[in-house]
Amino acid sequence: MESFIQSADFDLGDEYKFMLTDRLIPDFKFDGSTATNPSLTMTIKPKRFSGTAYENQASDSQPVIEVPISQTYTGQVFLRARGRQVAFRVNSADLGVQWQLGSVRLNVREDGRR
């Protein structure tokens, strides 16, 4: 059974500013799961302009990042996502996986345009 949640787009308060997301600290619980190894995927989705689709840009090293998260994973994830707006999506398609989203931390800072 597929389950997911997706955030709205967020930015730094001004559409002209680019931001760089370079670190993610996931916070998930898998209490109540009956699957042997419960896991999910977290996707970081930046975009350059509001109202446009999330798209891959050749100038960025990892424009749309998918991060697998499992019950035993407790570390941080280093990534590189640049855009004027960013959203994240969490999804799982396995049977018996029950998950709860906590306070996910993203390290985001203002970044210039090259």
ZAPAVEX-726219 format. One record per atom (N, C-alpha, C, O, CB): residue number from 0; x, y, z; atom name. Coordinates in steps of 0.05 Angstrom, whole numbers, plus 32768, in hexadecimal, padded with zeros to 4 digits. Each point is the difference from the previous one (the first is absolute). Glycine has a CB too. Example, Ala and Ser with C-alpha at 12.3 -4.5 7.8 and 13.67 -1.06 7.14 Angstrom:
<nodes>
> pos|east|north|up|site
> 0|8108|7F8E|809C|N $
> 0|7FEE|8018|8000|CA $
> 0|8012|8018|8000|C $
> 0|8015|8000|800D|O $
> 0|7FC5|7FE9|800C|CB $
> 1|801F|802C|7FD9|N $
> 1|8010|8018|8001|CA $
> 1|7FF1|8016|800E|C $
> 1|800A|8016|8004|O $
> 1|800E|7FDD|7FD1|CB $
</nodes>
This chain:
<nodes>
> pos|east|north|up|site
> 0|8011|7FE9|8000|N $
> 0|7FEF|8017|8000|CA $
> 0|8012|8019|8000|C $
> 0|8012|8002|8011|O $
> 0|7FC9|7FE5|8007|CB $
> 1|8020|802A|7FD6|N $
> 1|8010|8018|7FFE|CA $
> 1|7FF6|8016|8012|C $
> 1|7FE7|8005|8001|O $
> 1|8025|7FF0|7FD0|CB $
> 2|8006|8018|803D|N $
> 2|7FF9|8017|8011|CA $
> 2|8014|8016|7FFB|C $
> 2|8018|7FFA|7FFC|O $
> 2|7FD2|7FE8|8027|CB $
> 3|800E|8037|7FDE|N $
> 3|8013|8015|7FFD|CA $
> 3|7FF5|801A|800C|C $
> 3|7FE8|8002|8006|O $
> 3|8029|7FE9|7FD0|CB $
> 4|8001|8028|802E|N $
> 4|7FF9|801B|8008|CA $
> 4|8014|8012|7FF2|C $
> 4|8018|7FF9|7FFE|O $
> 4|7FD5|7FF8|8030|CB $
> 5|800A|8026|7FC9|N $
> 5|8011|8013|7FF2|CA $
> 5|7FFC|801B|800C|C $
> 5|7FE9|8009|8004|O $
> 5|8016|7FDB|7FD2|CB $
> 6|8017|802A|802E|N $
> 6|7FFE|801C|800B|CA $
> 6|7FF8|8013|7FE9|C $
> 6|8002|7FF9|7FE9|O $
> 6|8020|7FFC|803B|CB $
> 7|7FD6|8022|7FE4|N $
> 7|7FFD|8016|7FED|CA $
> 7|801C|800A|7FF9|C $
> 7|8013|7FFB|800E|O $
> 7|7FBE|8012|8004|CB $
> 8|8030|8003|7FD8|N $
> 8|801A|800C|7FFA|CA $
> 8|8007|8015|8015|C $
> 8|7FEE|800E|800A|O $
> 8|800A|7FEA|7FC5|CB $
> 9|8021|800A|8038|N $
> 9|8008|8014|8013|CA $
> 9|8019|800F|7FF4|C $
> 9|800E|7FF4|7FF0|O $
> 9|7FE0|7FF2|8038|CB $
> 10|8016|8032|7FE1|N $
> 10|8016|8010|7FF5|CA $
> 10|800C|8011|8017|C $
> 10|7FF8|7FFD|8017|O $
> 10|7FF3|8004|7FBB|CB $
> 11|8027|8011|8027|N $
> 11|800D|8011|8014|CA $
> 11|7FF2|801B|8002|C $
> 11|800B|8013|800B|O $
> 11|8020|7FD6|7FEB|CB $
> 12|7FBC|801A|8001|N $
> 12|7FF2|8018|8003|CA $
> 12|8000|8013|7FE9|C $
> 12|7FF1|8013|7FFF|O $
> 12|8019|7FE9|8030|CB $
> 13|8007|7FFF|7FBE|N $
> 13|8002|8011|7FE8|CA $
> 13|8006|7FEE|7FE8|C $
> 13|8014|7FF1|8000|O $
> 13|7FFC|8037|801A|CB $
> 14|7FDF|7FD8|7FD2|N $
> 14|8003|7FED|7FEA|CA $
> 14|8019|8004|7FF0|C $
> 14|8008|7FEF|7FF1|O $
> 14|7FC7|8010|800D|CB $
> 15|803F|8018|8006|N $
> 15|8018|8005|7FF1|CA $
> 15|8019|7FF3|800C|C $
> 15|8015|7FFE|7FF3|O $
> 15|7FD7|802C|7FFE|CB $
> 16|8012|7FCD|8028|N $
> 16|8016|7FF3|800D|CA $
> 16|8001|7FE2|7FFB|C $
> 16|7FEC|7FF3|8003|O $
> 16|8012|8031|8021|CB $
> 17|8019|7FD3|7FD5|N $
> 17|8004|7FE3|7FFE|CA $
> 17|8008|7FF6|801B|C $
> 17|800C|800E|8010|O $
> 17|8002|7FF5|7FBF|CB $
> 18|7FEC|7FE4|8036|N $
> 18|8009|7FF3|8019|CA $
> 18|800D|7FE6|7FFA|C $
> 18|7FFA|7FF2|7FED|O $
> 18|7FE1|8024|802D|CB $
> 19|8038|7FE3|7FF8|N $
> 19|800E|7FE7|7FFE|CA $
> 19|7FF8|7FEF|8018|C $
> 19|8003|8008|8017|O $
> 19|8024|800E|7FD0|CB $
> 20|7FCF|7FD2|8013|N $
> 20|7FFB|7FEC|8015|CA $
> 20|8016|7FEC|7FFF|C $
> 20|8004|7FF2|7FEB|O $
> 20|7FC9|8014|8012|CB $
> 21|8043|7FF8|8018|N $
> 21|8018|7FEE|7FFF|CA $
> 21|8001|7FEA|8015|C $
> 21|8012|7FF0|8000|O $
> 21|8005|8037|7FED|CB $
> 22|7FD5|7FD9|8025|N $
> 22|8000|7FEA|8014|CA $
> 22|7FE4|7FFB|800A|C $
> 22|7FEF|8012|8002|O $
> 22|803F|7FFB|800C|CB $
> 23|7FCD|7FDA|7FF7|N $
> 23|7FE6|7FF6|8009|CA $
> 23|8004|7FEE|8018|C $
> 23|8010|7FEE|8000|O $
> 23|7FDC|8015|7FD1|CB $
> 24|8005|8002|8044|N $
> 24|7FFF|7FEE|8017|CA $
> 24|7FE4|7FF6|8003|C $
> 24|7FEE|800E|8009|O $
> 24|8038|800B|800F|CB $
> 25|7FD6|7FCD|7FE0|N $
> 25|7FE5|7FF5|8000|CA $
> 25|7FF7|7FFA|801D|C $
> 25|8010|7FFB|8011|O $
> 25|7FF8|7FF2|7FC1|CB $
> 26|7FDE|8014|8032|N $
> 26|7FF4|7FF9|801A|CA $
> 26|7FE6|7FF1|7FFA|C $
> 26|7FEB|800B|7FFC|O $
> 26|8029|801E|801B|CB $
> 27|7FEE|7FBC|7FEA|N $
> 27|7FE9|7FEF|7FFA|CA $
> 27|7FFF|7FEA|8015|C $
> 27|8015|7FF7|800A|O $
> 27|7FEE|8013|7FC5|CB $
> 28|7FE5|7FED|8037|N $
> 28|7FFB|7FE8|8011|CA $
> 28|7FF1|7FEC|7FF0|C $
> 28|7FEF|8006|7FF0|O $
> 28|8011|8016|803A|CB $
> 29|8007|7FCB|7FDA|N $
> 29|7FF3|7FE9|7FF2|CA $
> 29|7FF1|7FEF|8014|C $
> 29|7FFD|7FE8|7FFB|O $
> 29|8026|8019|7FE2|CB $
> 30|7FD4|800A|803A|N $
> 30|7FF1|7FF1|8014|CA $
> 30|7FE7|7FF5|7FF4|C $
> 30|7FF1|800E|7FF2|O $
> 30|8022|800F|8033|CB $
> 31|7FE7|7FC9|7FE1|N $
> 31|7FE8|7FF3|7FF6|CA $
> 31|8003|7FF3|7FE5|C $
> 31|7FED|7FF4|7FF7|O $
> 31|7FFA|802D|8023|CB $
> 32|8030|7FE1|7FDA|N $
> 32|8005|7FF3|7FE6|CA $
> 32|8002|7FE2|8003|C $
> 32|800C|7FF6|8013|O $
> 32|800B|8033|7FDC|CB $
> 33|7FDD|7FC9|7FFE|N $
> 33|8002|7FE2|8000|CA $
> 33|8013|7FF6|7FEB|C $
> 33|8006|7FE9|8000|O $
> 33|7FCB|8015|8011|CB $
> 34|803A|8014|7FDF|N $
> 34|8014|7FF8|7FEB|CA $
> 34|801A|7FF9|800E|C $
> 34|8006|800B|8015|O $
> 34|7FE4|8013|7FC9|CB $
> 35|8025|7FD0|8016|N $
> 35|801A|7FF8|800C|CA $
> 35|8013|8017|8001|C $
> 35|800D|8004|8015|O $
> 35|7FEC|7FCE|7FD9|CB $
> 36|800A|803D|7FFD|N $
> 36|8012|8017|7FFF|CA $
> 36|7FF2|8018|7FF5|C $
> 36|8002|8006|7FE9|O $
> 36|8026|7FDC|8012|CB $
> 37|7FC8|802C|8016|N $
> 37|7FF0|8017|7FF6|CA $
> 37|8012|8016|7FF6|C $
> 37|8014|8007|800C|O $
> 37|7FC7|7FED|8013|CB $
> 38|801D|8018|7FCA|N $
> 38|8010|8016|7FF5|CA $
> 38|7FED|8012|7FF0|C $
> 38|7FEA|7FF9|7FFA|O $
> 38|8040|7FEA|8004|CB $
> 39|7FE1|8034|7FFB|N $
> 39|7FF1|8014|7FF0|CA $
> 39|8014|800F|7FF0|C $
> 39|8018|7FFD|8003|O $
> 39|7FC3|8006|801E|CB $
> 40|801B|800E|7FCD|N $
> 40|8011|8011|7FF0|CA $
> 40|7FF9|801D|8004|C $
> 40|7FE8|8007|8000|O $
> 40|801D|7FD5|7FDE|CB $
> 41|800F|8035|8027|N $
> 41|7FFC|801D|8002|CA $
> 41|800C|800D|7FE8|C $
> 41|8017|7FFB|7FF8|O $
> 41|7FEA|8003|803B|CB $
> 42|7FEF|8013|7FC0|N $
> 42|8008|800D|7FE7|CA $
> 42|8001|801E|8005|C $
> 42|7FED|800C|8009|O $
> 42|7FFF|7FCF|7FDB|CB $
> 43|802B|8031|8015|N $
> 43|8004|801D|8002|CA $
> 43|7FFC|800B|7FE4|C $
> 43|800E|7FF7|7FED|O $
> 43|8012|8006|803B|CB $
> 44|7FCE|8016|7FD4|N $
> 44|7FF8|8009|7FE5|CA $
> 44|8003|801E|7FFE|C $
> 44|7FED|800F|8006|O $
> 44|7FF4|7FCA|7FF6|CB $
> 45|8036|8031|7FFA|N $
> 45|8002|801D|7FFC|CA $
> 45|7FF6|8008|7FE4|C $
> 45|7FFE|7FEF|7FEE|O $
> 45|802A|8011|8031|CB $
> 46|7FD0|8019|7FDF|N $
> 46|7FF9|800B|7FE6|CA $
> 46|8009|801C|7FFE|C $
> 46|8003|800E|8014|O $
> 46|7FD6|7FD4|7FE8|CB $
> 47|802C|8027|7FEB|N $
> 47|800B|801B|7FFC|CA $
> 47|7FEC|8016|8001|C $
> 47|8007|8016|8009|O $
> 47|801B|7FD4|7FDB|CB $
> 48|7FC5|8011|8013|N $
> 48|7FEC|8015|7FFF|CA $
> 48|7FE6|7FF5|800B|C $
> 48|7FF9|7FE9|7FFB|O $
> 48|801D|802D|7FDE|CB $
> 49|7FDA|7FFB|8036|N $
> 49|7FE7|7FF7|800A|CA $
> 49|7FED|7FFB|7FE8|C $
> 49|8002|800E|7FEB|O $
> 49|8004|800C|8040|CB $
> 50|7FE8|7FD3|7FD7|N $
> 50|7FEE|7FFA|7FEB|CA $
> 50|800B|7FEE|7FEA|C $
> 50|7FF1|7FF8|7FEE|O $
> 50|7FFB|8033|801B|CB $
> 51|802E|7FCE|7FF9|N $
> 51|800B|7FED|7FEC|CA $
> 51|8003|7FE4|800D|C $
> 51|7FFD|7FFD|8018|O $
> 51|801C|8029|7FD2|CB $
> 52|7FEB|7FC7|8005|N $
> 52|8003|7FE4|8009|CA $
> 52|801B|7FFC|800D|C $
> 52|8013|800F|7FFA|O $
> 52|7FCD|7FE2|7FE2|CB $
> 53|8023|7FFB|8035|N $
> 53|8019|7FF8|800A|CA $
> 53|8010|7FF3|7FE9|C $
> 53|7FF5|7FED|7FF4|O $
> 53|7FF9|800D|803D|CB $
> 54|8029|8010|7FCA|N $
> 54|800E|7FF5|7FE9|CA $
> 54|801E|7FFE|8006|C $
> 54|800B|800D|8011|O $
> 54|7FD3|8007|7FD0|CB $
> 55|802F|7FDA|8010|N $
> 55|801C|7FFC|8002|CA $
> 55|800F|8015|7FF0|C $
> 55|7FF9|8005|7FE8|O $
> 55|8001|7FCA|801F|CB $
> 56|8019|803E|8004|N $
> 56|8010|8014|7FF3|CA $
> 56|801D|7FF5|7FFD|C $
> 56|800B|7FF7|8014|O $
> 56|7FD8|8030|7FFD|CB $
> 57|8028|7FDB|7FD8|N $
> 57|801B|7FF6|7FFB|CA $
> 57|8015|800E|8011|C $
> 57|8015|7FF4|8006|O $
> 57|7FDE|8001|7FCC|CB $
> 58|8008|8024|8036|N $
> 58|8014|800F|800F|CA $
> 58|8001|7FF8|801E|C $
> 58|8014|8007|800D|O $
> 58|7FE5|801F|7FD3|CB $
> 59|7FF4|7FCC|802A|N $
> 59|8000|7FF7|801C|CA $
> 59|8009|7FE3|8001|C $
> 59|7FFA|7FF0|7FEF|O $
> 59|7FE1|8030|801C|CB $
> 60|8034|7FDA|800A|N $
> 60|800B|7FE5|8002|CA $
> 60|7FEA|7FEB|8006|C $
> 60|8001|7FEA|7FF6|O $
> 60|802A|802A|8019|CB $
> 61|7FC2|7FF2|8002|N $
> 61|7FEA|7FEE|8007|CA $
> 61|7FE6|800F|8003|C $
> 61|7FF9|8007|8017|O $
> 61|8028|7FDA|8000|CB $
> 62|7FD2|8026|7FD3|N $
> 62|7FE9|8011|8002|CA $
> 62|7FE8|7FF5|800F|C $
> 62|7FF4|800E|8010|O $
> 62|801B|8004|7FC6|CB $
> 63|7FEA|7FD4|8026|N $
> 63|7FEB|7FF4|8010|CA $
> 63|800D|7FE8|800E|C $
> 63|800A|7FEE|7FF3|O $
> 63|7FD1|8020|7FEC|CB $
> 64|8024|7FF3|803B|N $
> 64|800F|7FEC|8010|CA $
> 64|7FED|7FED|800E|C $
> 64|7FED|8009|800D|O $
> 64|8038|8018|7FFA|CB $
> 65|7FDF|7FC5|7FF6|N $
> 65|7FF0|7FEC|800E|CA $
> 65|8012|7FF3|8014|C $
> 65|8016|7FF6|7FFA|O $
> 65|7FCC|8002|7FDE|CB $
> 66|8015|8008|8042|N $
> 66|8010|7FF6|8016|CA $
> 66|7FF1|7FE9|800C|C $
> 66|7FEA|8004|800B|O $
> 66|802B|8029|7FFE|CB $
> 67|7FF6|7FBA|7FF7|N $
> 67|7FF3|7FEA|800D|CA $
> 67|8004|8002|801F|C $
> 67|8016|8005|8009|O $
> 67|7FF0|7FDE|7FCE|CB $
> 68|7FE4|8019|8038|N $
> 68|8001|8002|801D|CA $
> 68|7FF6|7FE5|800B|C $
> 68|7FEA|7FF7|7FF8|O $
> 68|8010|803C|8008|CB $
> 69|8015|7FC0|8011|N $
> 69|7FF7|7FE7|800C|CA $
> 69|7FFF|8003|801F|C $
> 69|8008|8014|800B|O $
> 69|800B|7FD2|7FCE|CB $
> 70|7FE2|8006|8034|N $
> 70|7FFE|8000|801D|CA $
> 70|801B|8002|800D|C $
> 70|8002|800C|8016|O $
> 70|7FD4|7FDA|7FE6|CB $
> 71|803E|800F|7FF8|N $
> 71|801B|8000|800D|CA $
> 71|8011|8018|7FF8|C $
> 71|8015|8004|800B|O $
> 71|7FE8|7FCB|7FF5|CB $
> 72|7FF9|8042|7FEE|N $
> 72|8010|8017|7FF7|CA $
> 72|7FFC|8017|8014|C $
> 72|7FE9|8009|8005|O $
> 72|8013|7FE9|7FCB|CB $
> 73|801A|8018|803B|N $
> 73|7FFE|8016|8014|CA $
> 73|8012|8017|7FFA|C $
> 73|8001|8013|800F|O $
> 73|7FF3|7FCB|8013|CB $
> 74|8019|8021|7FC7|N $
> 74|8014|8015|7FFA|CA $
> 74|7FF4|8018|7FF0|C $
> 74|7FE8|8002|7FFD|O $
> 74|803A|7FDB|8003|CB $
> 75|7FF0|8034|7FF8|N $
> 75|7FF8|8017|7FF0|CA $
> 75|8007|7FFA|7FE3|C $
> 75|8010|7FEF|7FFA|O $
> 75|7FF7|8031|802D|CB $
> 76|7FEC|7FEF|7FC7|N $
> 76|8004|7FFC|7FE3|CA $
> 76|800B|801A|7FF5|C $
> 76|7FF5|8016|8004|O $
> 76|7FE6|7FC8|7FF9|CB $
> 77|803C|8021|7FF5|N $
> 77|800B|8017|7FF3|CA $
> 77|7FF6|8000|7FE3|C $
> 77|8002|7FEC|7FF2|O $
> 77|8027|8015|802C|CB $
> 78|7FCD|8016|7FD9|N $
> 78|7FF5|8002|7FE5|CA $
> 78|8006|801B|7FF5|C $
> 78|800C|8011|800E|O $
> 78|7FD0|7FCD|7FFD|CB $
> 79|801B|8027|7FDC|N $
> 79|8003|801B|7FF4|CA $
> 79|7FE8|8005|7FEF|C $
> 79|7FFD|7FF4|7FEA|O $
> 79|8036|8008|8017|CB $
> 80|7FBB|8015|8009|N $
> 80|7FE8|8007|7FF1|CA $
> 80|7FFE|801E|8000|C $
> 80|7FFF|800D|8015|O $
> 80|7FEA|7FC8|7FF7|CB $
> 81|8016|8037|7FDC|N $
> 81|7FFE|801D|7FFD|CA $
> 81|7FE7|8008|7FF1|C $
> 81|7FF8|7FF3|7FED|O $
> 81|803A|8010|8014|CB $
> 82|7FC1|8012|8009|N $
> 82|7FE8|800A|7FF2|CA $
> 82|7FF5|8018|800F|C $
> 82|8009|8006|8016|O $
> 82|7FED|7FCD|7FD8|CB $
> 83|7FF6|803A|8007|N $
> 83|7FF2|8015|800D|CA $
> 83|7FEC|7FF6|8014|C $
> 83|7FFA|800D|8014|O $
> 83|800D|8010|7FC4|CB $
> 84|7FEE|7FCB|8022|N $
> 84|7FED|7FF3|8012|CA $
> 84|8007|7FE3|8002|C $
> 84|800C|7FF4|7FEE|O $
> 84|7FD0|802D|8005|CB $
> 85|801D|7FD3|8024|N $
> 85|8005|7FE4|8005|CA $
> 85|7FE8|7FF4|800D|C $
> 85|7FF2|800D|8010|O $
> 85|8040|7FFB|7FF5|CB $
> 86|7FC8|7FDF|7FF5|N $
> 86|7FEC|7FF0|800D|CA $
> 86|800C|7FE5|8007|C $
> 86|8013|7FF8|7FF3|O $
> 86|7FC6|8020|7FF5|CB $
> 87|801B|7FDA|802B|N $
> 87|8009|7FE4|8004|CA $
> 87|7FE8|7FEE|8001|C $
> 87|7FEA|8008|8008|O $
> 87|803F|8008|8011|CB $
> 88|7FDC|7FD7|7FDF|N $
> 88|7FEB|7FEC|8000|CA $
> 88|800B|7FE7|800E|C $
> 88|8017|7FF8|7FFC|O $
> 88|7FD5|801A|7FD8|CB $
> 89|8003|7FE1|803B|N $
> 89|8006|7FE7|800E|CA $
> 89|7FEC|7FEB|7FF7|C $
> 89|7FE8|8005|8001|O $
> 89|802C|8013|8027|CB $
> 90|7FF6|7FD1|7FCE|N $
> 90|7FEE|7FEC|7FF7|CA $
> 90|800A|7FE4|8006|C $
> 90|8018|7FFB|8003|O $
> 90|7FD8|8024|7FDA|CB $
> 91|7FFE|7FCE|8025|N $
> 91|8006|7FE4|8004|CA $
> 91|7FEB|7FF0|7FF1|C $
> 91|7FE8|8007|8000|O $
> 91|802C|8001|802E|CB $
> 92|7FF5|7FE3|7FC5|N $
> 92|7FEE|7FEF|7FEF|CA $
> 92|7FFF|7FE3|800A|C $
> 92|7FF4|7FEF|7FF3|O $
> 92|8015|802F|7FE6|CB $
> 93|8004|7FDC|803D|N $
> 93|8001|7FE4|800A|CA $
> 93|7FE9|7FFB|8013|C $
> 93|7FF6|8011|800E|O $
> 93|803C|7FEF|7FED|CB $
> 94|7FC5|7FE7|8005|N $
> 94|7FEB|7FF7|8013|CA $
> 94|800C|7FFE|801C|C $
> 94|8017|7FF8|8004|O $
> 94|7FD1|7FF0|7FD7|CB $
> 95|8008|801E|8039|N $
> 95|8008|7FFD|801C|CA $
> 95|8012|8016|800A|C $
> 95|800B|7FFE|8016|O $
> 95|7FF1|7FD2|7FE3|CB $
> 96|8008|8045|7FF8|N $
> 96|8011|8016|8009|CA $
> 96|7FEE|8016|800C|C $
> 96|7FEF|800C|7FF2|O $
> 96|8034|7FE9|7FEB|CB $
> 97|7FE1|8011|803C|N $
> 97|7FF2|8016|800D|CA $
> 97|8016|8014|8009|C $
> 97|8013|7FF8|800E|O $
> 97|7FC6|7FEA|8002|CB $
> 98|8024|8036|7FE8|N $
> 98|8015|8014|8007|CA $
> 98|7FF3|801A|800A|C $
> 98|7FE9|8006|7FFA|O $
> 98|8035|7FE6|7FE4|CB $
> 99|7FF2|8022|8032|N $
> 99|7FF7|801A|800B|CA $
> 99|8016|8014|7FFA|C $
> 99|8017|7FFC|8006|O $
> 99|7FCD|7FED|801E|CB $
> 100|8014|802E|7FD1|N $
> 100|8013|8016|7FFA|CA $
> 100|8004|8011|8019|C $
> 100|7FED|8009|800C|O $
> 100|8005|7FF7|7FC3|CB $
> 101|8027|8004|8038|N $
> 101|8007|8011|8016|CA $
> 101|8009|801C|7FF6|C $
> 101|7FF5|800A|7FED|O $
> 101|8017|7FCD|802F|CB $
> 102|8008|8034|7FF1|N $
> 102|800B|801A|7FF8|CA $
> 102|8018|7FFC|7FEE|C $
> 102|8017|7FFF|800A|O $
> 102|7FD9|8015|8022|CB $
> 103|800C|7FEB|7FBB|N $
> 103|8016|7FFD|7FED|CA $
> 103|800F|801B|7FFF|C $
> 103|7FF3|8015|7FFF|O $
> 103|7FF4|7FC8|7FE5|CB $
> 104|8033|8021|801C|N $
> 104|8010|8018|7FFF|CA $
> 104|800F|8002|7FE5|C $
> 104|800E|7FEE|7FF8|O $
> 104|7FF7|8011|803B|CB $
> 105|7FF7|8018|7FC0|N $
> 105|800E|8006|7FE7|CA $
> 105|8013|8018|8005|C $
> 105|7FF7|8014|800B|O $
> 105|7FE3|7FDA|7FD9|CB $
> 106|803F|8010|8015|N $
> 106|8012|8016|8001|CA $
> 106|7FFD|8010|7FE6|C $
> 106|8009|7FF6|7FEB|O $
> 106|8018|7FF1|8034|CB $
> 107|7FD4|8031|7FE3|N $
> 107|7FFA|8010|7FE8|CA $
> 107|800D|801B|8005|C $
> 107|7FFE|800C|8015|O $
> 107|7FD6|7FDC|7FE1|CB $
> 108|803A|8022|7FF5|N $
> 108|800C|801B|8002|CA $
> 108|7FFC|800F|7FE5|C $
> 108|7FFC|7FF3|7FEC|O $
> 108|8026|7FFD|8037|CB $
> 109|7FE1|802A|7FDE|N $
> 109|7FFE|8010|7FE8|CA $
> 109|8018|7FF9|7FEE|C $
> 109|8017|7FFD|800A|O $
> 109|7FD0|8028|800E|CB $
> 110|8014|7FDA|7FCE|N $
> 110|8015|7FF8|7FED|CA $
> 110|7FFE|8012|7FE8|C $
> 110|7FEA|8005|7FF6|O $
> 110|8017|7FCB|801B|CB $
> 111|8015|8039|7FE4|N $
> 111|8000|8011|7FE9|CA $
> 111|7FFD|7FF0|7FE6|C $
> 111|8003|7FE8|8000|O $
> 111|8019|8038|8018|CB $
> 112|7FDD|7FEE|7FD4|N $
> 112|7FFD|7FF4|7FE5|CA $
> 112|801A|8002|7FF1|C $
> 112|800C|8015|7FFF|O $
> 112|7FC3|7FF7|8000|CB $
> 113|803B|7FDE|7FF5|N $
> 113|801A|8001|7FF2|CA $
> 113|7FFC|8009|7FE4|C $
> 113|8014|8002|7FF1|O $
> 113|7FFD|7FDA|802B|CB $
</nodes>
